[in-house]
């Protein structure tokens, strides 16, 4: 087999959550900054077809691409670092692999042969790995394999990598193994045995790591690097330290200092140069040296797990750097937010974001948060369900529509201001059936949205089944809440605003999915700016009163 595309496989050992996605994204950034067209894909070993039906507590947020794929949250890191959109081809699960192979078997494509893990499952994995490479759009494809070596569910992926490296040739496919070098405080030592055993387990599957990236809390001394190189069959220069960083955005520079990009390109037979990270480092400098600080409340029901709102938190980092402001996000559990506690929990905030989600739990707390910020003119951003809560709150407390609700929460509500989309009413399967991916939206003249985007036409990513009920649109608009963004084909209300408030915006889509280091999302940038203005005015009012 001959190929112009080079492949890098990233595996993990010892423990999960070592940061394979961040290492993969950081390496991709360094290669991209040297002019190589680079993309990253994630192979997830779970049997779910995609993470769309997984609880956020189980797997963190479900990230959505332009083409409507519900994917692993690591794809968010890939886009934020590279500023290049991903697609369905960038995320593959065991469920999708087996589904495809079984469908082929049912169609008789295997000509009566016994269908087995090898070669049929591994061939399907190899095919999926190479889709991006065969497109002609990329020089280098980085493939991150989820889980850890030794996991039963990961074995077909490791076997597929073994076969593919043989197929591709020595300089066209390499393996980076991310592993842990723990520090035992009782002994006062870093220990290499977990890494040695991890590499040994990988070798038992027929795969030799070319490069070791060692996660550590302490600097790796030279003698320890030599020991790892000797026992793990890698060059000493290929033992890369990945020390804990204050922010994930430091990792590309840390990997540059360690020479990861040079070792990788040398092994792939490619030229290396000094990466152009000027724009990246400008962002880092603004992020680390803010001139002001604002506190924004994140109202949600999964706030115990930060990964549930990963893209929102990262979008605040991007928008904060753009405004030279440190955004301190205060997580507030909507289940425990009541009319009695609202003032105590929200009064000190400079802005409030009501987060997306599904289901009835914590809904009344979100509605209460909207009421408080609307009445107290605190800058507000509602995303997806958060926008729907704003419509419900306004209908109840301004229009006087008692028990107004979404039919998702109360199918018998007398005032269904949020209702199931017409296209969803005949759907019974849960997976991959929502309104997903990028959809057009037209913005009204004179609206905050139009000013923020600087355009009348936008395209944003969606993930929902319920929508603003247009039967109530004239009532709601007459009372003062305006619909300022619409889908041109369906008339679906995408954005609501309250013009008499300083900054009150609810959007049906997910702007956080499109925020990157190079292009902070304009809606988050404007929201942070509004929060800073609110804080400044509040401080000024306090001084004048004294």
N, C-alpha and C positions, 0 to 999 in steps of 0.2 A: 504493500500500500504506500502510495506517495501522497504527501499533503503539504500545502503551503502554510497551513495553520498549525501553530504550536499549542500544546495542551499542558496545563499545570493542574495537578490534582492535589487537593488539600485534605488531609485526613487528620483525625484527632485521637489522642490516647489518654489513658489514666482516668480522666473525668470529663463530663460534658461542661458546657458553658465556659470554656477556656478562651473563646473569642475567635473561632475559625473564620467567622464572617468578617470580623474587623481586620484580621490579618489578610484575608483574601482581598478585601476592598482596598486596604492600604497598599498592598503590592500592585494591585491593578492601577491605583492612582499613580504610583511611581513609574509604571510602564507606560501609562497613557501620557504622562508628563514628559516622556522621551519620544513621543510621536507614534507609539504603537497603538493600533486600534485594538482595544481590549474590552472584553466583557466577562461577566461572572455568572455561573449558574449554580443552583443548589439542588443536590439530590437528597431527598428526605426519606428515611427508611420506614416511616409509618405506613400503615395500610389504608388510611384515609386517602381518598382521591385528591383532596386538597384540604387546607386548614380551615375552609369556610364553615364547617360544622363543628369545629373545636371550640370549647370554652376558652375565653381569654386567660383564665387562671391556669389552664393546661398548657397553652402554647404561646401566650402573648397575643399581640394584635394580629389580625389577618390583613396583610398588605394587598392592595389591589392595583393592577397594572392598567395601562391605557386600553389594552385589548380585552379587559374584563376578567383576567385570571385572578383568582383568589390564591394568594401565595404566602410563603414563609416571610416573616418580618425581616430576615436578612436581606431580601431583595430591596428593602427600603434603604439599608446601609449602602448597597451597591449603587443605587441611584443617587443617594445623597453625596457619595464620594466622587462618582464619575460624571454626574450630570448628564447621564445617558439613559433613556427609558429602557426598562426591561419588558419582557413579554411572557406569555405562557411557556415559551421554550426555555426560559431561565429557571424554571422550577419544576422538578420531576419528583413524584412520590412513588413508593412501591405500589400503592393502590392504583395509580394511573398505569404503571408498567404492567401489572397483572391484568388489569381491565383490558388493555390493548391486546395482550397475548391471548386472553380467553376469547375476545371477540374474533380474533383471527382464527382461532381453533374452531369456533362455531361456524365460521364461514367456509371451513374446509381448506384453509390456506396451507396447512401443514401436511396435506396429502396422506392423511391416515397415520402419520408418525406419532409416537408417544411424545407428548409435550413435557419438557423437563426444565429444571432451573438452568442447567447447562445442556444445550446451548441456547434455548429459546428465550429464557428470561434475561440472561446475560447479553444475548444479541440485541434484545430490545433496549437494554440499558445503554449499550455501546451506540446504537442508532440515535437514541435521544441525546447522548453526550455530544455527538458530532453534528447535530442539526445546525447549531450556531456556527460551527467551524466551516461547514459545507456551504453556508450562505454566501461566502465570499466577502462578508462585511468586516471580518475580524482577522487580525494577525495572531492574536493570542486569546485563548479561551481558558479561564480559570474555573475549575469545577470543585466546589466544596461538597464533601460527603458528610452528611449529618451523622450524629451519634459518635460512638467511639469504636476503635478496632476491637474485635473480640465479641461485639454484640452479634447475636444470631441474625438479627434483621439486616445488619450491614454487610454480611458475608457476600451476597450476590454482587453488591457494588464493588467491593474490593476485588473480587474475582474478575469483574468486567474491566477494572482498571489494569489488572495483571495482563489480561488478554490484549487490551487496547495498546498498552505500552509496547508489547511485542509486535503488534500490527503496525504501529506508527513508526517504530525505529527509535534508537537511543536518544537522538537529539530533538525529537518531536514531542516527547511526553516525559515529564518528570513529576516526582512526588515530593511534596512538602508535608512533613509530619509535625503537627503541633502537639506538644506534650507539656506536662507539668514537672517542674523541679521544685519540690516543696522544701520549705525551711522548717526544721524541727527546733523550736526554741529551747527545748530541754537539753538538746545536744549542742545547740548553737551552730548547726550545720545545714547546708543545702544537701539534699540527697538525690543521687542520680538513679537509684535502682528502679523507681517507678517508670522512668523514661526508658531504661534498658529493657525492662519487661514489655513495655508498650511496643517498642521497635521489634523485639523478638516475636511478639504476637503478630505484628504486621508481616514479618518475614515468613512466619508459618503459613501465611496465605499466599506466599509467593511474590510478595511485593517488598522491594528494598527501598527505604526512604533515601532520597537524594539530599535533602536538606532537613535539618531539625530546627524548629522554632520553639524555644523553651520559655514557657511562661514562668515568671519568677517574681518574688517580692524583693529579692536582693540581687546585686550585681553577680554575674557568673565569673569567678576567677579563671585565669588562663589554665591552671592545672585541671580544673573541673571540665573545661571545654575539651581539653586534650583527652581526658578520660572518656567523655561522651563520644568523641570522634572515634576513638579506638574501639570501644565496645559496641558502637552502633554502625560501624562500617561507613562512616561519612568523613569527608575532608574537614579539617579543623575550621577552615573558613566557612563551611556550611553549617556550623553550629551557631545559630542566631539567637541572641538574647531578646526576649520580649518582656521587659520589666513593666510592672504596673504603672499606668499613666494617669494623670489627673483628668484627662478627657480623651475620648476615643479619637479626636481630631489631632492629637499629638502623635498617633501611631505611625502615620506615613513618614514623618521626620525621624522617629526612632528607628524605623526599619531602614531608612536611608543611611543613618549613622552606622548601622550594623552591616550595611552592604548587601542586604537581601536582594535588591534588584540586580546588582552586579553579578552575584553568584547565580541567580536564576538565568540571566541572559547569557552568561558564559556557558552554562550547561545546555542551553537551547541553541547554542551556536549563533547568537545574535549580538549585534554591536550594542554597547552600553554608552550612555552619555550622561551628562548632569541633568537631572530632571528639572523642568521649569515649574517650581512651586510658588512663584511670586504671588499669584492671586490667592492661593491656599493660605500662605503665611500672612497675607494682609488680613484675611478673615480671622486667623488665629490670634493675631495681634489685637484686633478689635475685641474679640471674644474675651481675651485675658486681661484687657486694660479698659474696662468700661468706665464711662464718666458719670453714669447715674445708675440707679437701681429701681426696679419696680417689682411689686408683688402681685402676682396674678393667681387667682383661685381656679383650680381645675376641679370641677364638680363632676364626679362619676361614681360608678358602683364597683369598679375594679381597681380602685386607687392603691390597694395594698401591693399590687404587682405593677411596677413601673413599665414593664414591657407591654402591658395592655394598652398603653397610650404612647408607645415609643415614638411614632412619627410626630405626634403633637409636641412632645417634649423636645425633640430635635428641631422642629420648626421654630420653637421659641428661641433656641440657641442661635439659629441662623438669623432670625428677625432681631434678636437682641444685639448681635454683632453689627448688623446693618445700621441700627440706631445708636450704637456705642453704649448700650444699656445692658446691665446684668438683669436677666429676668429670673426672679425667684418664684418658682412654681410651688404653690401651697396646695397639696392634695386634700380635698374635702369629700368625705364619703356621703353621697346623697341620701343614703338610707337613714342617716342620723341627723339630717338637716330638717328642722321643723320651724313653724312660724315663731315659736318661742326662742329658738336658738339662732335664727337667721342673722340678727343684728350682731350678736357676739362673734359669729363665725365669718361674717362677710364685710362688716363695716370698715375694717382697716385695709381692705384690698384696693388696689389701683385698677383692677380689671377682673372680669370673671369670664371663664370659658366653660360652657356646659357641653360635656363630651358626648360622643355618639355611644350607641349601645342598643341592646334588644331586651324585650321583656319588661314585666311590670315592676320588678323590685327596684326601689330607689326612685321611682318616677315622681312621687309627690314632693320629694326633697328637691329634685331638679326644678320642678315648677315653682316651688317656694323660692329657690335661688333666683330664678328669672324675675319673679315679682319684686324681690328686694332690690335687685340692681336696676330694674326699670324705674321703680318709684324713687330711687336715690340717685338716678342718673349716672351710675357707674358704667364705664365702657363694657360692652357685652359682645361676645362672639358665641353663637350657637352652631354646632356642627351636626348635621344629619338629625339624629334624635334630639339634639340640643335645639335645633331650629324648630322642630315640631313641638317641643315643650314651650317655646316662646309663643307659638301660635295658640296653644291650649291655654296658657296663662293669660294671654291678652283676651281671649274669648270669654274666659270665666270672669276675670276681674275688671275688664273695661267694658266689654259688650254686655256683661251680665248674663251670659249663657251658662246657667248653672249646670254643673256636671258635664260640661264640654270635655271631650276627650278624644283619644285615638281609638279606633276599633281594634287595634292591637292589644290595648290594655282593657278596654270595656266594649265588647261587641254590641252591647245593648244601649250605649250612650245615646241620649236624645239629640245631642249636637256633635256629630262625628266630623269635627273640623279637620281631623287627619284620618284618612281612610286608605284601605288597601287599594293599590293601583289596579286598574281594570285588567291589565295584562297579567296580573298575578292571581286572579280569582280562580282560574282553572288549574293552577299548579299544585301538585301534591308532594313532589320530591323537594327536599330541603336544599340539597347540595347544588351549588352553581346555578341557581335559578332566579336569584334576585336581579334587580336592575344593576348591572355591573359595568365598569369601565368608563371610558371618556365619552361624554355627551356634550352637545352644543348648548350654549346658553347666550341669550341676548340680554343686554343690560339697558336699563332705562336711563335716559338723559337726566342729569341733575341728581342722580343717586350717589351714595357713598361708593357703591360697587364700581360704578362707571369711573369715578374719580380715581379709585384705588388701582384699577386695572389699566386705565388709560386707553380703553378700547371698548367698542360696543359688542364685540363678539369674543367669547371665551370658550374653552373646552376644559371641563373638569371631571374628575373621577367619582363614580358613585358606587354605593353598596346599600341598597334599601328595597323594601317591599311596599312601604306606606308612603303616602304623599299628602301634600296640602289639598284639601277638598275644595275645588273651585266653586262649589255650590254656596260656600260661605264667603267667597272672595270679596264681593261688593260690600257686605256687612262689615267685614274686618277692615277693609280699606276706608270706608266711610268713618270708622271710629278712629283712624289715625295710623294704623300699621299698614305700610305700603309693600306690595309685591313689586320688586325692582329687577328681577331676573327671571326669564322664562325659557323653557325649551321651545324652539321655534316650530317644531313638528307636532308636539303633543299638547302644548300649552301648560305643561307642568310648571308650577311655581318653584323656582330654584333658590330665590333669595327673598327675604323679608327684611324691612328696615322700619325703624320708628324715627321719622325726620325730626320730631320735636326733642328727642334725646340727643345728647352729645355724640354718642357713637354706639349704635345698637344694630347689630347685623346678625341675621341667622341664615345659614346656607344649608341646602339639602345635600350638597356634595361634600367631599373630603379634601379640602385644600392642603392639608398636611402631607398628603401623599406626593405632592409635586414640589415640595420645598427642598432645595439642595444648597450645599455650601456656595456654589457659584451663582445660584439664582434663588435667594430666599423668597418665599411666597409673599406676593404683595399684600395679601389680606392679613397675614400675620405681622408683616412689617408695619402696616397701618394701625393694626390693633395695639401693638406695643407702643407705637408713637402716641396713640390716643390715651393709653394708660399713663404714659409719662406726662402728658399734658394735664390729665386729670390730677395726678399727684402734685404737680407744680402749682396748679390753681388752688388745690385744697390747702397746700402749705401756705400759699399767699393769703388765702382767706383767713386762715388761722392766725397768721401774723397780724393782719389788719384788725382782727377782732380784739387781739391783745393790746 
